[in-house]
Amino acid sequence: LGVPHGINLSLKQFLILSVAGCLMMVGGILLSIRFHFPQLLEIFFGTIVVLNALSHIINCIIIRGYDAGVITGVLIFIPLGVTSLIRLRNRMGWPRYTIGVAFGLVGQAILTVLAL
């Protein structure tokens, strides 16, 4: 979308990647319901969205300007992710919860490398 920092995508590329990401998330949700791991997936998604939003905030500080995604990150994704992480921390065993967070950390690391 022509941003001076970050990934420079055309509108078509952005929409294709967004639809692909949504389809993968829906597929993951359906699989998690089928194979009985929806809480683990929620921890995974919660960790990723919080880390992604924090990365946008950090990038704003580094570039001393606006970074696409920072507003939705702060207003939507941090509250959503933190709510999921807090809500499930006492409903899951610590080993399983920690595995979900670890998967989220790895997932965000992969997404960050792909975005470079």
N, C-alpha and C positions, 0 to 999 in steps of 0.2 A: 504494500500500500504506500510505498514511497517514503518510509521513515528514514531519517538520516542515521539512526543507530538501530542495530538489530537486523532482523531478516527483512530483506526487501522483496516483497511478493506483489504480483499483480492481483487484482481483485479475483480473477478466476482461480489462480493458484491458492489464494487464501481460502476461498470457498471450498475448493476440492480438499484441501488439508483439513479444514474444519469439519466437513461432512465425514471424511475418513476417520477422524478422531472421534466424532460422535458415534459412528457405527461401531468402532472398536469398543467404546465405553458401553454401548447397549449390549453388544455381544458378551462383554465381560460380566455385565449385570445378569444376563440370562444364564450364563454358565455358573455364576456364583449361586443363583437360586437353585438351579438344577443339581449342583454338586454340594450344596449346603455350606457355602462360605461367604454369605453376604456381609457379615460384620468385618471379616478380614479385608474384603474388597473396599468397604467403606473407609477403613483405616488407611488403606493404600491410597485411595482417591483423596481423602482428607489431608494426608501428608503431602501429596503432590501439589494440591491447590494452594496450601499454605506456603510451601517452599517456592512455588512459582510466583505467587504474589510478592513474597519477600524479595525474590530476585529482581522483580520489576522496581521495587522501592530502592534496592541497592543500586540498580542501574541508573535510576534518577539522580541519586546522590553522586555517583561517579561521573555522569555526563553533565551534571548540574543543569538538568532540563527535564522535559517531559519524556516519558517512555510509554509507548502504547501498552495498555494493560494495567497500568498502575491504579487507575481509578476503579475499575472493576475488581482488581485484586484487593484493594483496601475496603471497598464498600460491600463486596459480595463474597469473594473467595476466602479471605481470611476469616470472617465470621462463620461462614459455612464450614470450612475445614476445621477450625478450632472447636466449633460446636460438636462436630462428629467425633473428633479426638477426645474431647472431655466426656461426651455422652457414653462412649464405649469403654473408657479406661477401667471402669469398675465392673463392667458386664462381661469382660473377657479375661481369661487368665493372662498374666503378665508375659509369659513366653510367646503366646499367640499374638498378643497386642504388639509386642516388640518386633516380631517377625513382620507384621503388617506395616509398621513404621519403617523397618529396614527395607522392605520391598518398595515403599514409597520413596525413600532416599535414593535407592538405585534407579527407580523409574525417572525421578527428576534429574538425576545425573545423566542418564541416557538422553532425555529430552534436551537438556542443556548442551550436550555435545552435538546432537543433531542440529541444533539451532545455530551453532557457530559457523 
